[in-house]
């Protein structure tokens, strides 16, 4: 199947919202489209088309190498080897001297077709194996991108050190090749953070890596900045955590009654390993529906939620009959923290919840709450809303 033309590199924000296997293929497809356009112009475009094809193939190889762990089915080692061989041919003085020869252009276009034809189907789809009795979450693209940036950075640093120490006397081209590969990884993703854009500009202004990174202080600064950026990317790929503790109360504290209140009706869709909640939140005459998925138990849990349209919220809530809780939530400020006191309206039960910045944060009960605290039930499954639903 022919790879459709892409107008531009997918935005970094778009890539960072998806799975690694998807984002890596999108980046490869962009370089394939660029190489297709350059190859088509070889017979008439002369040196400009030849240079454009060389750049696209080098970037394709760098992308395949960088994301090889998530490009299953694409045979990244074979693609990389063939791309490297074609790049050497394109960069050779003999080929450069034939830039305006239509016959030479035709032969190069045929070589590109041989490389890319088996690659196209693998860029259109991929296969994953899922176990019915286990959990599996696709690698987020930010996690794969962070690993790719770290590997590319390490490769440049090691080759510069080897060259500077004269361990590899003939490796100047290898150093510059590693530097090009590093820029190929960073360039399409730099805009996702301000630090990324600034770092890309700095690296581009370095010119030859051998003329800048040979200075240990400069090299250490560049490596440190790149590793920090990779760390920031990896954090963007981690699912959000809800860090929360919960206590059983003997009654509703009087001070809570004067606090802002929200009526909550929430139901749970059928499921064991995956628990999805649909909640109707009513406050001061407004109604909002929210879908939530939580994974894990205890203090820190993965939580993902989004607002649902009213029609969808009502349709999903209808599927939760027999698995619902109804309560009134009072939110009481306590310095920078906010206590949520839930008084259930479908049974005699009052719980206090507190969201924390980290799992080992110290909790001190305010005077208005302390007399009503019976015990902590954070780890008691019987007091999860999912278990209480009926």
C-alpha positions as CSV (number, residue, x, y, z in Angstrom):
1,X,0.0,0.0,0.0
2,X,1.4,3.4,-0.9
3,X,2.2,5.7,1.9
4,X,0.0,8.8,1.6
5,X,1.6,12.2,1.5
6,X,1.9,14.1,4.8
7,X,2.0,17.9,4.6
8,X,4.4,18.3,7.5
9,X,5.9,16.6,10.5
10,X,3.1,15.7,13.1
11,X,3.1,18.2,15.9
12,X,5.1,17.2,19.0
13,X,1.9,17.6,21.1
14,X,0.1,15.1,18.8
15,X,2.9,12.6,19.0
16,X,3.2,12.9,22.8
17,X,-0.5,12.0,23.3
18,X,-0.2,8.7,21.5
19,X,1.4,5.2,21.7
20,X,5.1,4.7,20.9
21,X,4.4,2.3,18.0
22,X,2.1,4.9,16.4
23,X,4.3,7.9,16.9
24,X,7.5,6.2,15.7
25,X,5.7,5.1,12.5
26,X,4.4,8.6,11.9
27,X,7.9,10.0,12.1
28,X,9.2,7.3,9.7
29,X,6.4,8.0,7.2
30,X,7.3,11.7,7.1
31,X,10.8,10.9,6.0
32,X,9.5,8.3,3.5
33,X,7.3,11.0,1.9
34,X,10.2,13.4,1.8
35,X,12.4,10.8,0.2
36,X,9.6,9.9,-2.3
37,X,9.4,13.5,-3.4
38,X,13.1,13.9,-3.8
39,X,13.5,10.6,-5.7
40,X,10.7,11.6,-8.1
41,X,12.7,14.8,-8.9
42,X,16.1,13.1,-9.4
43,X,15.9,13.1,-13.2
44,X,15.2,16.8,-13.3
45,X,16.1,18.3,-9.9
46,X,19.9,17.7,-10.2
47,X,22.0,18.3,-7.0
48,X,19.1,19.7,-5.0
49,X,17.0,16.6,-5.3
50,X,20.1,14.4,-4.6
51,X,20.8,16.3,-1.4
52,X,17.2,16.2,-0.3
53,X,17.1,12.4,-0.8
54,X,20.3,12.0,1.2
55,X,18.9,14.0,4.1
56,X,15.6,12.1,4.1
57,X,17.3,8.7,4.0
58,X,19.7,9.7,6.8
59,X,16.8,10.9,8.9
60,X,14.8,7.8,8.2
61,X,17.7,5.6,9.3
62,X,18.2,7.7,12.4
63,X,14.5,7.4,13.3
64,X,14.4,3.7,12.7
65,X,17.5,3.2,14.9
66,X,16.1,5.5,17.6
67,X,12.8,3.7,17.9
68,X,13.8,0.2,17.0
69,X,12.4,-1.3,20.3
70,X,8.9,-0.2,19.3
71,X,9.0,-0.9,15.6
72,X,8.3,-4.6,15.8
73,X,7.5,-6.0,12.4
74,X,9.4,-3.4,10.5
75,X,12.8,-5.2,10.7
76,X,14.6,-2.1,11.9
77,X,18.1,-3.7,11.6
78,X,17.6,-4.5,7.9
79,X,16.1,-1.1,7.1
80,X,18.9,0.7,8.9
81,X,21.6,-1.3,7.1
82,X,20.0,-0.7,3.6
83,X,19.4,3.0,4.3
84,X,23.1,3.4,5.4
85,X,24.3,1.7,2.2
86,X,22.1,3.9,0.0
87,X,23.2,7.0,1.9
88,X,26.9,6.1,1.3
89,X,26.2,5.8,-2.4
90,X,24.4,9.2,-2.5
91,X,27.2,10.9,-0.6
92,X,30.0,9.5,-2.7
93,X,31.9,11.8,-5.0
94,X,31.1,9.6,-8.0
95,X,27.3,10.0,-7.4
96,X,27.6,13.7,-6.7
97,X,29.4,14.1,-10.0
98,X,26.4,12.6,-11.8
99,X,23.8,14.8,-10.1
100,X,22.5,16.1,-13.5
101,X,22.6,12.7,-15.3
102,X,19.0,11.5,-15.9
103,X,20.1,7.9,-16.2
104,X,21.9,8.0,-12.9
105,X,18.9,9.6,-11.3
106,X,16.7,6.8,-12.6
107,X,19.0,4.2,-11.1
108,X,19.0,5.9,-7.7
109,X,15.2,6.1,-7.8
110,X,15.1,2.4,-8.4
111,X,17.4,1.7,-5.5
112,X,15.2,3.8,-3.2
113,X,12.1,1.9,-4.4
114,X,13.8,-1.4,-3.5
115,X,14.5,-0.1,0.0
116,X,11.1,1.4,0.7
117,X,8.6,-1.0,-1.0
118,X,8.8,-3.7,1.7
119,X,8.8,-1.0,4.4
120,X,5.5,0.6,3.5
121,X,3.1,-2.1,4.8
122,X,4.9,-2.1,8.1
123,X,4.4,1.6,8.5
124,X,0.7,1.3,8.0
125,X,-0.1,-1.1,10.8
126,X,1.4,-3.3,13.5
127,X,0.4,-6.2,15.7
128,X,0.3,-6.5,19.4
129,X,-0.3,-9.5,21.6
130,X,-2.7,-9.1,24.6
131,X,-3.2,-11.6,27.4
132,X,-6.7,-12.2,28.7
133,X,-5.5,-13.0,32.2
134,X,-3.0,-10.1,32.5
135,X,-2.7,-6.4,32.0
136,X,-0.9,-4.7,29.2
137,X,-0.4,-1.0,28.5
138,X,1.2,0.1,25.3
139,X,4.4,2.1,25.7
140,X,3.5,5.8,25.7
141,X,5.4,7.7,23.0
142,X,7.0,10.1,25.5
143,X,8.7,7.2,27.2
144,X,10.1,5.8,23.9
145,X,11.2,9.3,22.8
146,X,13.0,9.8,26.1
147,X,14.9,6.5,25.7
148,X,15.7,7.4,22.1
149,X,17.1,10.8,23.1
150,X,19.2,9.3,25.9
151,X,20.7,6.7,23.6
152,X,21.4,9.2,20.9
153,X,23.1,11.5,23.4
154,X,25.2,8.7,24.8
155,X,26.3,7.7,21.4
156,X,27.5,11.2,20.5
157,X,29.3,11.6,23.8
158,X,31.1,8.3,23.6
159,X,32.3,8.8,20.0
160,X,33.5,12.3,20.8
161,X,35.5,11.0,23.8
162,X,37.0,8.2,21.7
163,X,37.9,10.6,18.9
164,X,39.5,13.1,21.4
165,X,41.5,10.4,23.0
166,X,42.6,9.2,19.6
167,X,41.3,5.7,20.3
168,X,39.6,5.8,16.9
169,X,41.7,7.9,14.5
170,X,39.4,7.6,11.5
171,X,36.0,8.2,13.3
172,X,35.4,11.9,12.5
173,X,32.6,10.9,10.1
174,X,31.1,8.6,12.8
175,X,31.0,11.5,15.3
176,X,29.2,13.8,12.8
177,X,26.9,11.0,11.8
178,X,25.9,10.4,15.5
179,X,25.4,14.2,15.9
180,X,23.1,14.2,12.8
181,X,21.1,11.3,14.3
182,X,20.8,13.2,17.6
183,X,19.3,16.2,15.8
184,X,17.0,13.9,13.9
185,X,15.6,12.6,17.2
186,X,15.3,16.0,18.8
187,X,14.1,18.3,16.0
188,X,10.5,17.0,15.5
189,X,9.9,16.9,19.2
190,X,11.7,20.0,20.6
191,X,8.6,22.2,20.5
192,X,6.8,20.1,23.1
193,X,8.7,22.1,25.8
194,X,10.3,25.5,25.8
195,X,13.5,23.9,27.1
196,X,13.5,21.6,24.1
197,X,13.3,24.5,21.6
198,X,16.1,26.4,23.4
199,X,18.3,23.3,23.5
200,X,17.7,22.6,19.8
201,X,18.8,26.1,18.9
202,X,21.9,25.7,21.0
203,X,22.9,22.4,19.4
204,X,22.3,23.8,15.9
205,X,24.6,26.8,16.7
206,X,27.3,24.4,17.8
207,X,28.2,23.6,14.2
208,X,30.7,20.7,14.1
209,X,30.4,18.6,17.2
210,X,34.1,17.8,17.1
211,X,34.8,21.6,17.4
212,X,32.6,22.1,20.5
213,X,32.0,18.8,22.4
214,X,35.8,18.1,22.6
215,X,35.8,20.6,25.5
216,X,34.8,18.4,28.6
217,X,32.9,21.3,30.2
218,X,30.9,22.0,27.1
219,X,30.2,18.3,26.5
220,X,29.1,17.8,30.1
221,X,26.8,20.8,29.9
222,X,25.2,19.5,26.6
223,X,24.8,16.0,27.9
224,X,23.3,17.2,31.2
225,X,20.8,19.3,29.4
226,X,19.8,16.5,27.0
227,X,19.4,14.0,29.8
228,X,17.3,16.5,31.8
229,X,15.1,17.0,28.7
230,X,14.7,13.2,28.3
231,X,13.6,13.0,31.9
232,X,11.0,15.7,31.4
233,X,9.7,13.8,28.3
234,X,9.5,10.5,30.3
235,X,7.4,12.2,33.0
236,X,4.9,13.4,30.4
237,X,4.3,9.7,29.5
238,X,3.6,8.6,33.0
239,X,-0.1,8.2,33.9
240,X,-1.4,10.7,36.4
241,X,-1.5,9.5,40.0
242,X,-4.1,10.2,42.6
243,X,-2.5,10.2,46.0
244,X,-5.2,10.1,48.6
245,X,-5.9,8.9,52.1
246,X,-9.3,8.1,53.6
247,X,-10.7,8.0,57.2
248,X,-14.0,6.7,58.7
249,X,-15.8,9.3,60.7
250,X,-18.4,8.9,63.5
251,X,-20.6,11.7,62.2
252,X,-20.6,14.7,60.0
253,X,-18.5,17.5,61.6
254,X,-20.6,20.7,62.2
255,X,-18.0,22.8,60.5
256,X,-18.4,20.8,57.3
257,X,-22.1,21.7,57.0
258,X,-21.2,25.3,56.4
259,X,-18.7,24.5,53.6
260,X,-19.5,24.4,49.9
261,X,-21.4,21.2,49.0
262,X,-21.8,19.1,45.9
263,X,-24.3,16.3,45.2
264,X,-22.7,13.2,43.7
265,X,-24.3,10.3,42.1
266,X,-21.8,7.8,40.6
267,X,-22.2,4.4,39.1
268,X,-19.7,1.7,38.0
269,X,-19.8,0.0,34.6
270,X,-19.4,-3.8,34.6
271,X,-15.7,-4.9,34.9
272,X,-13.2,-6.4,37.3
273,X,-9.6,-5.6,36.1
274,X,-10.8,-2.3,34.5
275,X,-13.1,-0.2,36.7
276,X,-14.8,2.7,34.9
277,X,-16.9,5.2,36.9
278,X,-19.5,7.6,35.5
279,X,-20.3,10.5,37.9
280,X,-23.0,13.1,37.9
281,X,-21.9,16.2,39.8
282,X,-24.6,18.7,40.8
283,X,-23.6,22.1,42.2
284,X,-25.5,25.3,42.4
285,X,-27.9,24.3,39.7
286,X,-25.3,23.1,37.2
287,X,-24.8,19.4,36.3
288,X,-21.6,17.8,34.9
289,X,-20.9,14.3,33.9
290,X,-17.4,12.8,34.4
291,X,-15.9,9.5,33.2
292,X,-13.1,8.1,35.4
293,X,-10.9,5.1,35.2
294,X,-8.7,4.1,38.2
295,X,-6.1,1.4,38.5
296,X,-4.4,0.1,41.6
297,X,-5.3,0.4,45.2
298,X,-4.0,2.1,48.4
299,X,-2.6,5.6,48.7
300,X,-1.3,6.1,45.2
301,X,-3.4,5.0,42.2
302,X,-3.5,5.8,38.5
303,X,-6.4,8.0,37.6
304,X,-7.6,9.2,34.2
305,X,-10.7,11.2,33.7
306,X,-12.6,13.3,31.2
307,X,-15.8,15.3,31.0
308,X,-18.6,13.5,29.1
309,X,-21.4,15.0,27.1
310,X,-24.8,14.9,29.0
311,X,-26.3,12.4,26.5
312,X,-23.3,10.1,26.9
313,X,-23.2,10.5,30.7
314,X,-26.9,9.6,31.0
315,X,-26.5,6.6,28.6
316,X,-23.5,5.2,30.6
317,X,-25.2,5.9,34.0
318,X,-28.2,3.8,32.9
319,X,-25.8,0.8,32.5
320,X,-24.7,1.0,36.2
321,X,-28.0,0.1,37.8
322,X,-27.3,-1.9,41.0
323,X,-23.7,-0.5,41.2
324,X,-24.2,3.1,42.4
325,X,-23.5,5.4,45.4
326,X,-25.1,8.7,46.3
327,X,-23.5,11.2,48.6
328,X,-23.1,14.9,49.5
329,X,-19.5,16.1,49.4
330,X,-18.5,19.0,51.7
331,X,-15.1,20.7,50.8
332,X,-13.4,22.3,53.8
333,X,-10.3,24.4,53.4
334,X,-7.4,23.7,55.9
335,X,-4.6,26.0,54.9
336,X,-3.3,24.8,51.5
337,X,-5.1,21.5,51.8
338,X,-8.8,20.8,51.2
339,X,-10.6,18.1,53.1
340,X,-13.5,16.4,51.3
341,X,-16.1,15.1,53.7
342,X,-18.6,12.6,52.1
343,X,-21.9,12.1,53.8
344,X,-23.7,9.2,52.0
345,X,-27.4,9.7,51.4
346,X,-28.1,6.1,50.6
347,X,-26.7,4.7,53.9
348,X,-25.4,5.8,57.3
349,X,-21.7,6.5,56.5
350,X,-19.4,9.5,56.6
351,X,-15.8,9.4,55.2
352,X,-13.1,12.1,55.0
353,X,-10.6,12.2,52.1
354,X,-7.5,14.2,51.6
355,X,-5.4,14.4,48.4
356,X,-1.6,14.7,49.0
357,X,1.4,15.8,47.0
358,X,3.3,12.6,47.9
359,X,2.5,9.3,49.6
360,X,4.6,9.9,52.7
361,X,3.2,13.4,53.4
362,X,2.5,14.0,57.1
363,X,-1.2,14.5,57.9
364,X,-2.4,16.3,61.0
365,X,-6.1,16.5,61.7
366,X,-7.5,20.0,62.2
367,X,-9.3,20.6,65.6
368,X,-12.8,20.6,64.0
369,X,-12.2,17.1,62.4
370,X,-10.0,15.2,65.0
371,X,-12.9,14.3,67.4
372,X,-14.8,12.6,64.7
373,X,-12.0,10.4,63.3
374,X,-12.5,6.7,64.1
375,X,-9.8,5.0,62.0
376,X,-8.0,5.2,58.6
377,X,-9.5,3.1,55.9
378,X,-7.2,3.9,52.9
379,X,-6.2,0.3,52.5
380,X,-9.6,-1.2,53.4
381,X,-11.2,-2.3,50.2
382,X,-14.6,-2.4,52.0
383,X,-14.6,1.4,52.0
384,X,-13.8,1.9,48.3
385,X,-16.7,3.4,46.4
386,X,-16.6,0.5,44.0
387,X,-17.2,-1.9,46.9
388,X,-19.9,0.3,48.5
389,X,-21.8,0.7,45.2
390,X,-25.2,-1.2,45.2
